[in-house]
Amino acid sequence: MKELMLHVEKIVRPLRMSGRHKLRMREELLGHLRGIYDEELERVDNHGSAADAAIARFGQAGEISNKLKASIPWYDFVFGWPRSATVPRLTLFILVVTIVFELPILSFVSRIFSGHWFGLEQLAVYGFVLLTIPLFASYGLGLAGASFGILGHCKAGRCVVFYTVGFFSYLTRGSLLMNWPHPVFHVLYPVVWTRIIAAGVHGFGHWVQNAECRLREWDSLELETSP
C-alpha cells in the first residue's frame, strides 16, 4: 500500500547513504511494516484502519530515522552522493585504491621475493598495469551507462560505439607490443577481451537498471512538507 511506502520513505529519505543501501533498507523496513499490517488487517478487517494501526505500532518516522542514522557505515556515508556522479566517483575511487594500496603491496612483495625494491623497469610495468584498472572500470561503467541509460548517462548508441571502438583500439595497440607466436593473436586478443568485458557489462547493466527502476519508484513518492 502507498501509505506504508510513504511511511518507510519518510524514514529513509533523510539518511545520507548509497542508493543501493537505501533500496535494501527500504525493502527491509517495508517487509516488516507489511507484516504488522497483515496482523492488523486480520484484527480490524479494514484496509485504512489496518494501515494506520500498523504505522502507529511501527513508530514515528523521525525517531526511527535518527536511530538508523547511527548505524550507517562511514564508507556508505561517503558514497551517499547523487547517483549522477556514480561513474566518475567510482573511477576516481578505484584509482585512489590502486595508488594507495596496490602499489605499496607490490613493492613489499618485490622486496620479499627479489631482495630489492622496484627497479625502473618493474616500476614501469607495474605502473602500466595499475593504471589500466581505472581504464577498464571507466570503460565498463561508461558502456553500461550508455547502453542502458543508467549511472548518470543518457542512453546513446553513438556513445556505445565510441566506448567499444576506443577500448578495442587500446587492446589492439597493447597486443602489437606483445610477442605472440602467430600474427592472428593480434586480432584474437582484442576481440576476445572486448567480448568478455562487453558481456560482463551487459549483465551488470541489467542488474543496475532493475535497481534504478525500483529506486525511481521510491523517489517518485511525494512526501508532505511542513509549512
N, C-alpha and C positions, 0 to 999 in steps of 0.2 A: 504493500500500500504506500501511496505517496506520503502520507502523514508520517509513517515510520522512517522513510528515506529522508524526509526533511529533518527529523529529529537527529538522525545519525549525521547528516551533513552539517548541522549546527555544531556538533561536537568536533568533527574532523576538519572542517574547512579552515578554522583559525590556526591550525597546527602547521608549523614550518617543517616539512619533511618532503621526501621524494614522492613523485606521483605514484610509483609502484607500491611504496609503503602505505600511502594514503588509501589506495584502492583496496589493499589487503585488509587494512584496519576497518574501512567502511563495510566491506562484505562480512567481516567477522562480527562487528557490532550489530549489523542488520540481522544476521543469523540469530544472535542472542535475543534481539528485540522481537523478532518474529516468533521465536519460541514462547516468549511471555505473552505475546498477542494471541497465539493459539490457545494457551491456557485460559486467558480471559474470555476469548470467544466462546469456549465451551461453557463458561460460567454465566455469561450475560446474554449470549446469542444475539448480539447486535454489533455490527462492524465498527460503527463510530465509537460506541461506548467502550468496546474492547480495545480499540487503538488508544483512546485517552487513558484508560486504566493501565495499559502496558507502558505507555510513556511515563506515567506517574511513577510506576514501580521501577522503571529503568533508572530514573534520576534526572536531575537538572543538567541540561547540556553544558552550561558553563562550568559546573563543578567537575563533571567527567572530563571535559576538555583540559582543565588545569591539571588533573591527576595524570592524564596521558602525556601531557607536555614534558613531565619529568622523566618519562620512560623513553624518550626519543634519543637514540644514539647520536653522538656528536657528528659522525660522518654523514648521517642521514640529514642532519640539520644543514650541513654544508651543501648537500645535494638538493636541498629544498628550494632551488631557484626555478624560475619559469621554464617550462618544458621546451620552449622555443630555443633555449640556449643549450639543449642537450648535446648536439653534435660537437660544437667547439669545446664545450666543457669536458666531455669525455675524452676527446683527443688531447686536450691540454693535461688532463689528469694522467693519462697513460704516459705522456712524455715526461711529466714530473716523476712518476713512479719509476720509470726507466732510468732516469738520471740519478735519482736519489738512492734507489735500492739495487738495481741490477748491475750498474757499473761497479760499485764497491764490492758486490758479491763476486763478480767475475775477477776483479783484481785480487781478492783474497784467495779464490780457487787457483788462480795463476801462480800466486806466491807459494801455495802449498805444493802443487804438483811440478812446477818448473824451477822452484827455488829463487825466483826473482819476480819483480813486479812487471807490469806491462812494458814491452818494448814498443817502439814506434809502429812496427808492422802489426803487432797484436792490437794495439790501441786503434789503429785504422780499421782493422777487420771488425773488431767488436763494436766500435762506434758506428760503422755502417750497418751492422746487423741490428743494433739497438734503435737506430733512427728509422728503420723500416717498420718498426712496430706501430708508431703513430700513423705511418702511411697506410698500412693495412687497415687500421682501425678507422681512419677517416674515410678511406675508400668504401669499406663495408657499411659504415653508418650513412655516408652520403648516398651510396647506391640504394640502400634500403629506403632512405628518406625520399629520394626522387622517384622510386618505383611505386611507393605506396602513399606518398603524401603525408609522411609522419616525421617525427623528430624535428619539427620546426621547418621542414622543407615543403615546397609546393610540388605536387605531382607533375613531372615533366619528362616526356620521352627523350628530348634532346639532352637533358642532364644525365639520363641513364646511359645514353650513347657516349657522352663525354667522359663519364667515370670509367666505363668499360674500356674505351679506346685508350684512355690515359693509363689505366692500370696494365693493360695488355702491352702497351709500348714500354712501360717501365720494366716489366718482366722480360720483354724481348731484349732490351738493352743489357739487362743483367745476364741473360743467357749467353749473349755474344762474348761476354768476358770469361765464360766457363769453357773448360777443355773437354767438351763432350766427345764420346767415341765415334759419333756419327752426326753429320750436319742436321739430320732430321730432328734431333733432340732440341735444336734451337727453335723449332716450331712447336714441338710437343710440350716442352716445358711451360711456355706462357699459356698455351691453350688449356692444358690440364689444370694448372693452378687458377686460371681465370674461371673455369667452370666450377671448380671446387669451392672457391670463395663465393661465387655468384649463387650457387646452390645453398650454401650456408646463409647468405644474406637473405635469400628468398624466404627460408623458414623463419629466420629472425624477424623479417618484416611482417609476416603474417601474425606472429605472436604479439609484436608491439602494436600492430593495427587493432587487434582484438582488444588489447588492454586499453588503448586510447579511446576506442568506441565506448567502453564501459566508463572510462573517466569522463568523457564528454557527457554521458547521461547524468552523472552526478553533478558535474559543473554547470549543467543547464538548469539545475534546481534554483529557483529564486527564493532566497531567504528574506524573511521580514526584517527590516531595519528599524531600530528605534529612532523616533524623531529627535 
